[in-house]
């Protein structure tokens, strides 16, 4: 997890982990947080990157 200006940037290894992270942050920070964007990488693309 890292801060970039006014943004908190994190990476999750699965969609379920990303959803859990978003829900936990929303619970902790309430309406002071909003999801500005996301980028999803498919499993086949991840495998190509690691080759």
Biopython code that builds the backbone (N, CA, C, O; Angstrom):
import numpy as np
from Bio.PDB.StructureBuilder import StructureBuilder

atoms = [
    (1, "UNK", "N", (0.852, -1.160, 0.000)),
    (1, "UNK", "CA", (0.000, 0.000, 0.000)),
    (1, "UNK", "C", (0.902, 1.228, 0.000)),
    (1, "UNK", "O", (1.912, 1.262, 0.703)),
    (2, "UNK", "N", (0.534, 2.242, -0.794)),
    (2, "UNK", "CA", (1.338, 3.457, -0.836)),
    (2, "UNK", "C", (0.451, 4.687, -0.997)),
    (2, "UNK", "O", (-0.671, 4.596, -1.496)),
    (3, "UNK", "N", (0.960, 5.825, -0.573)),
    (3, "UNK", "CA", (0.285, 7.096, -0.745)),
    (3, "UNK", "C", (0.879, 7.809, -1.938)),
    (3, "UNK", "O", (2.097, 7.832, -2.120)),
    (4, "UNK", "N", (0.012, 8.393, -2.752)),
    (4, "UNK", "CA", (0.446, 9.191, -3.898)),
    (4, "UNK", "C", (-0.406, 10.457, -3.905)),
    (4, "UNK", "O", (-1.509, 10.468, -4.451)),
    (5, "UNK", "N", (0.107, 11.512, -3.301)),
    (5, "UNK", "CA", (-0.688, 12.732, -3.168)),
    (5, "UNK", "C", (-1.846, 12.492, -2.225)),
    (5, "UNK", "O", (-1.646, 12.169, -1.054)),
    (6, "UNK", "N", (-3.060, 12.649, -2.734)),
    (6, "UNK", "CA", (-4.246, 12.404, -1.906)),
    (6, "UNK", "C", (-4.850, 11.038, -2.165)),
    (6, "UNK", "O", (-5.994, 10.786, -1.786)),
    (7, "UNK", "N", (-4.090, 10.141, -2.815)),
    (7, "UNK", "CA", (-4.602, 8.808, -3.160)),
    (7, "UNK", "C", (-3.853, 7.720, -2.400)),
    (7, "UNK", "O", (-2.644, 7.812, -2.184)),
    (8, "UNK", "N", (-4.577, 6.713, -2.009)),
    (8, "UNK", "CA", (-4.016, 5.510, -1.408)),
    (8, "UNK", "C", (-4.057, 4.427, -2.476)),
    (8, "UNK", "O", (-5.128, 4.104, -2.990)),
    (9, "UNK", "N", (-2.912, 3.868, -2.812)),
    (9, "UNK", "CA", (-2.820, 2.887, -3.893)),
    (9, "UNK", "C", (-2.474, 1.535, -3.297)),
    (9, "UNK", "O", (-1.533, 1.410, -2.514)),
    (10, "UNK", "N", (-3.248, 0.518, -3.678)),
    (10, "UNK", "CA", (-3.011, -0.829, -3.178)),
    (10, "UNK", "C", (-3.244, -1.821, -4.306)),
    (10, "UNK", "O", (-3.918, -1.519, -5.291)),
    (11, "UNK", "N", (-2.684, -2.990, -4.147)),
    (11, "UNK", "CA", (-2.813, -4.039, -5.147)),
    (11, "UNK", "C", (-3.333, -5.296, -4.453)),
    (11, "UNK", "O", (-2.874, -5.656, -3.369)),
    (12, "UNK", "N", (-4.286, -5.949, -5.087)),
    (12, "UNK", "CA", (-4.831, -7.204, -4.561)),
    (12, "UNK", "C", (-4.588, -8.294, -5.595)),
    (12, "UNK", "O", (-4.542, -8.021, -6.794)),
    (13, "UNK", "N", (-4.435, -9.511, -5.136)),
    (13, "UNK", "CA", (-4.145, -10.629, -6.035)),
    (13, "UNK", "C", (-5.390, -11.290, -6.611)),
    (13, "UNK", "O", (-5.278, -12.150, -7.485)),
    (14, "UNK", "N", (-6.558, -10.910, -6.147)),
    (14, "UNK", "CA", (-7.800, -11.504, -6.648)),
    (14, "UNK", "C", (-8.930, -10.490, -6.489)),
    (14, "UNK", "O", (-8.869, -9.605, -5.636)),
    (15, "UNK", "N", (-9.954, -10.630, -7.315)),
    (15, "UNK", "CA", (-11.091, -9.716, -7.216)),
    (15, "UNK", "C", (-11.731, -9.774, -5.843)),
    (15, "UNK", "O", (-12.158, -8.747, -5.316)),
    (16, "UNK", "N", (-11.803, -10.963, -5.253)),
    (16, "UNK", "CA", (-12.419, -11.089, -3.935)),
    (16, "UNK", "C", (-11.605, -10.338, -2.886)),
    (16, "UNK", "O", (-12.165, -9.744, -1.965)),
    (17, "UNK", "N", (-10.284, -10.366, -3.030)),
    (17, "UNK", "CA", (-9.429, -9.622, -2.092)),
    (17, "UNK", "C", (-9.619, -8.119, -2.278)),
    (17, "UNK", "O", (-9.640, -7.373, -1.299)),
    (18, "UNK", "N", (-9.756, -7.674, -3.511)),
    (18, "UNK", "CA", (-9.966, -6.256, -3.789)),
    (18, "UNK", "C", (-11.296, -5.784, -3.207)),
    (18, "UNK", "O", (-11.378, -4.699, -2.632)),
    (19, "UNK", "N", (-12.333, -6.601, -3.359)),
    (19, "UNK", "CA", (-13.645, -6.245, -2.809)),
    (19, "UNK", "C", (-13.589, -6.184, -1.286)),
    (19, "UNK", "O", (-14.176, -5.289, -0.678)),
    (20, "UNK", "N", (-12.892, -7.122, -0.675)),
    (20, "UNK", "CA", (-12.758, -7.139, 0.785)),
    (20, "UNK", "C", (-11.997, -5.898, 1.264)),
    (20, "UNK", "O", (-12.381, -5.275, 2.254)),
    (21, "UNK", "N", (-10.917, -5.542, 0.559)),
    (21, "UNK", "CA", (-10.139, -4.357, 0.909)),
    (21, "UNK", "C", (-11.000, -3.101, 0.809)),
    (21, "UNK", "O", (-10.984, -2.266, 1.713)),
    (22, "UNK", "N", (-11.746, -2.962, -0.276)),
    (22, "UNK", "CA", (-12.614, -1.791, -0.450)),
    (22, "UNK", "C", (-13.648, -1.705, 0.666)),
    (22, "UNK", "O", (-13.898, -0.621, 1.194)),
    (23, "UNK", "N", (-14.246, -2.829, 1.029)),
    (23, "UNK", "CA", (-15.253, -2.841, 2.100)),
    (23, "UNK", "C", (-14.636, -2.473, 3.444)),
    (23, "UNK", "O", (-15.236, -1.720, 4.211)),
    (24, "UNK", "N", (-13.444, -2.993, 3.741)),
    (24, "UNK", "CA", (-12.779, -2.660, 5.007)),
    (24, "UNK", "C", (-12.429, -1.175, 5.079)),
    (24, "UNK", "O", (-12.629, -0.533, 6.110)),
    (25, "UNK", "N", (-11.906, -0.636, 3.982)),
    (25, "UNK", "CA", (-11.581, 0.790, 3.968)),
    (25, "UNK", "C", (-12.833, 1.645, 4.128)),
    (25, "UNK", "O", (-12.808, 2.656, 4.830)),
    (26, "UNK", "N", (-13.927, 1.246, 3.484)),
    (26, "UNK", "CA", (-15.188, 1.979, 3.607)),
    (26, "UNK", "C", (-15.690, 1.938, 5.044)),
    (26, "UNK", "O", (-16.191, 2.941, 5.553)),
    (27, "UNK", "N", (-15.561, 0.780, 5.706)),
    (27, "UNK", "CA", (-15.973, 0.654, 7.106)),
    (27, "UNK", "C", (-15.142, 1.566, 8.008)),
    (27, "UNK", "O", (-15.673, 2.193, 8.925)),
    (28, "UNK", "N", (-13.832, 1.636, 7.742)),
    (28, "UNK", "CA", (-12.941, 2.441, 8.585)),
    (28, "UNK", "C", (-13.077, 3.936, 8.319)),
    (28, "UNK", "O", (-13.051, 4.737, 9.253)),
    (29, "UNK", "N", (-13.221, 4.311, 7.059)),
    (29, "UNK", "CA", (-13.164, 5.723, 6.695)),
    (29, "UNK", "C", (-14.505, 6.339, 6.334)),
    (29, "UNK", "O", (-14.601, 7.553, 6.154)),
    (30, "UNK", "N", (-15.537, 5.521, 6.227)),
    (30, "UNK", "CA", (-16.871, 6.041, 5.927)),
    (30, "UNK", "C", (-16.936, 6.742, 4.583)),
    (30, "UNK", "O", (-16.368, 6.276, 3.595)),
    (31, "UNK", "N", (-17.637, 7.872, 4.559)),
    (31, "UNK", "CA", (-17.846, 8.595, 3.309)),
    (31, "UNK", "C", (-16.654, 9.451, 2.899)),
    (31, "UNK", "O", (-16.717, 10.150, 1.888)),
    (32, "UNK", "N", (-15.569, 9.405, 3.668)),
    (32, "UNK", "CA", (-14.389, 10.191, 3.302)),
    (32, "UNK", "C", (-13.564, 9.510, 2.221)),
    (32, "UNK", "O", (-12.589, 10.082, 1.735)),
    (33, "UNK", "N", (-13.943, 8.300, 1.841)),
    (33, "UNK", "CA", (-13.185, 7.555, 0.826)),
    (33, "UNK", "C", (-14.094, 7.238, -0.351)),
    (33, "UNK", "O", (-15.285, 6.973, -0.191)),
    (34, "UNK", "N", (-13.496, 7.272, -1.540)),
    (34, "UNK", "CA", (-14.227, 6.836, -2.731)),
    (34, "UNK", "C", (-13.246, 6.153, -3.669)),
    (34, "UNK", "O", (-12.066, 6.502, -3.713)),
    (35, "UNK", "N", (-13.736, 5.191, -4.408)),
    (35, "UNK", "CA", (-12.922, 4.459, -5.370)),
    (35, "UNK", "C", (-12.872, 5.280, -6.647)),
    (35, "UNK", "O", (-13.893, 5.480, -7.305)),
    (36, "UNK", "N", (-11.673, 5.760, -7.000)),
    (36, "UNK", "CA", (-11.527, 6.591, -8.193)),
    (36, "UNK", "C", (-11.272, 5.778, -9.438)),
    (36, "UNK", "O", (-11.558, 6.234, -10.545)),
    (37, "UNK", "N", (-10.749, 4.607, -9.282)),
    (37, "UNK", "CA", (-10.462, 3.801, -10.455)),
    (37, "UNK", "C", (-9.905, 2.453, -10.062)),
    (37, "UNK", "O", (-9.459, 2.242, -8.935)),
    (38, "UNK", "N", (-9.943, 1.565, -11.002)),
    (38, "UNK", "CA", (-9.395, 0.235, -10.769)),
    (38, "UNK", "C", (-8.920, -0.319, -12.105)),
    (38, "UNK", "O", (-9.372, 0.101, -13.171)),
    (39, "UNK", "N", (-8.025, -1.245, -12.022)),
    (39, "UNK", "CA", (-7.514, -1.914, -13.215)),
    (39, "UNK", "C", (-7.465, -3.395, -12.889)),
    (39, "UNK", "O", (-6.818, -3.804, -11.925)),
    (40, "UNK", "N", (-8.144, -4.189, -13.684)),
    (40, "UNK", "CA", (-8.187, -5.623, -13.455)),
    (40, "UNK", "C", (-7.320, -6.321, -14.481)),
    (40, "UNK", "O", (-7.390, -6.014, -15.671)),
    (41, "UNK", "N", (-6.514, -7.246, -14.036)),
    (41, "UNK", "CA", (-5.657, -8.025, -14.919)),
    (41, "UNK", "C", (-6.101, -9.482, -14.847)),
    (41, "UNK", "O", (-6.187, -10.064, -13.766)),
    (42, "UNK", "N", (-6.377, -10.056, -15.995)),
    (42, "UNK", "CA", (-6.820, -11.446, -16.052)),
    (42, "UNK", "C", (-5.691, -12.405, -15.710)),
    (42, "UNK", "O", (-4.515, -12.063, -15.834)),
    (43, "UNK", "N", (-6.051, -13.597, -15.282)),
    (43, "UNK", "CA", (-5.061, -14.605, -14.881)),
    (43, "UNK", "C", (-4.126, -14.959, -16.034)),
    (43, "UNK", "O", (-2.927, -15.133, -15.817)),
    (44, "UNK", "N", (-4.648, -15.068, -17.246)),
    (44, "UNK", "CA", (-3.789, -15.421, -18.384)),
    (44, "UNK", "C", (-2.774, -14.315, -18.657)),
    (44, "UNK", "O", (-1.637, -14.599, -19.032)),
    (45, "UNK", "N", (-3.177, -13.048, -18.472)),
    (45, "UNK", "CA", (-2.235, -11.937, -18.648)),
    (45, "UNK", "C", (-1.154, -11.960, -17.583)),
    (45, "UNK", "O", (0.007, -11.669, -17.870)),
    (46, "UNK", "N", (-1.523, -12.302, -16.359)),
    (46, "UNK", "CA", (-0.533, -12.397, -15.276)),
    (46, "UNK", "C", (0.491, -13.479, -15.566)),
    (46, "UNK", "O", (1.684, -13.295, -15.322)),
    (47, "UNK", "N", (0.029, -14.606, -16.084)),
    (47, "UNK", "CA", (0.942, -15.690, -16.421)),
    (47, "UNK", "C", (1.917, -15.262, -17.525)),
    (47, "UNK", "O", (3.096, -15.614, -17.483)),
    (48, "UNK", "N", (1.428, -14.509, -18.505)),
    (48, "UNK", "CA", (2.290, -14.016, -19.583)),
    (48, "UNK", "C", (3.375, -13.078, -19.036)),
    (48, "UNK", "O", (4.521, -13.121, -19.484)),
    (49, "UNK", "N", (3.005, -12.229, -18.064)),
    (49, "UNK", "CA", (3.941, -11.284, -17.477)),
    (49, "UNK", "C", (5.067, -11.983, -16.722)),
    (49, "UNK", "O", (6.196, -11.494, -16.687)),
    (50, "UNK", "N", (4.757, -13.117, -16.124)),
    (50, "UNK", "CA", (5.736, -13.835, -15.308)),
    (50, "UNK", "C", (6.663, -14.719, -16.132)),
    (50, "UNK", "O", (7.661, -15.221, -15.616)),
    (51, "UNK", "N", (6.342, -14.915, -17.411)),
    (51, "UNK", "CA", (7.164, -15.785, -18.279)),
    (51, "UNK", "C", (8.430, -15.090, -18.708)),
    (51, "UNK", "O", (9.235, -15.669, -19.437)),
]
sb = StructureBuilder()
sb.init_structure("model")
sb.init_model(0)
sb.init_chain("A")
sb.init_seg("    ")
for serial, (resi, resn, name, xyz) in enumerate(atoms, 1):
    if name == "N":
        sb.init_residue(resn, " ", resi, " ")
    sb.init_atom(name, np.array(xyz, "f"), 0.0, 1.0, " ", f" {name:<3s}", serial, name[0])
structure = sb.get_structure()
